[in-house]
Amino acid sequence: MSESFYSKRFEKNVWLTNHAIESMAKRRITLFEVKKLIETGEYRVLQGSHGWVYGDFSQREDNLVCAAVVNEKAIIIKTVMVQWQVR
């Protein structure tokens, strides 16, 4: 895992997997946007420690932005998606 930052919201470190970093580049999502998503996005538990953090970025044409995360001792962002839909 190559990138990390601290989340005040979750009070733990956030790690981005290489796959997440590649997904960000492919979808033109900046690290600033990911940080904002983690701090302000809607958090929904999927199962156990797995979940989604998603949010609207009005300046982007490909909303919603969503991060698939594992929430344990740190938040691990597995991938980042666009045009995501709440189910």
Backbone hydrogen bonds, N-H to C=O, Kabsch-Sander energy under -0.5 kcal/mol:
donor,donor_aa,acceptor,acceptor_aa,energy
2,S,16,L,-0.8
3,E,16,L,-0.8
5,F,14,V,-1.8
7,S,12,K,-2.6
8,K,6,Y,-0.6
11,E,7,S,-1.3
12,K,7,S,-1.1
14,V,5,F,-3.6
15,W,75,I,-3.3
16,L,3,E,-2.2
17,T,15,W,-0.5
17,T,77,I,-2.4
21,I,17,T,-2.2
22,E,18,N,-2.4
23,S,19,H,-2.5
24,M,20,A,-2.5
25,A,21,I,-2.0
26,K,22,E,-2.4
27,R,23,S,-2.1
28,R,24,M,-0.6
28,R,25,A,-0.8
29,I,24,M,-2.6
30,T,28,R,-0.5
34,V,30,T,-2.0
35,K,31,L,-2.7
36,K,32,F,-2.3
37,L,33,E,-2.7
38,I,34,V,-2.5
39,E,35,K,-2.0
40,T,36,K,-2.3
41,G,37,L,-2.7
42,E,54,Y,-2.7
44,R,42,E,-0.5
44,R,52,W,-2.8
46,L,50,H,-2.8
47,Q,50,H,-1.6
50,H,47,Q,-2.4
51,G,69,V,-2.4
52,W,44,R,-2.7
53,V,67,A,-2.0
54,Y,42,E,-2.3
55,G,65,V,-2.4
58,S,56,D,-0.5
60,R,57,F,-2.7
65,V,55,G,-2.5
66,C,81,M,-2.5
67,A,53,V,-3.0
68,A,79,T,-2.1
69,V,51,G,-2.6
69,V,67,A,-0.6
70,V,76,I,-2.0
71,N,49,S,-3.2
72,E,70,V,-0.8
72,E,74,A,-2.4
75,I,13,N,-2.9
76,I,70,V,-2.8
76,I,74,A,-0.6
77,I,15,W,-3.4
77,I,75,I,-0.6
78,K,68,A,-3.0
78,K,76,I,-0.7
79,T,68,A,-1.0
81,M,66,C,-3.4
83,Q,62,D,-2.3
84,W,64,L,-2.1
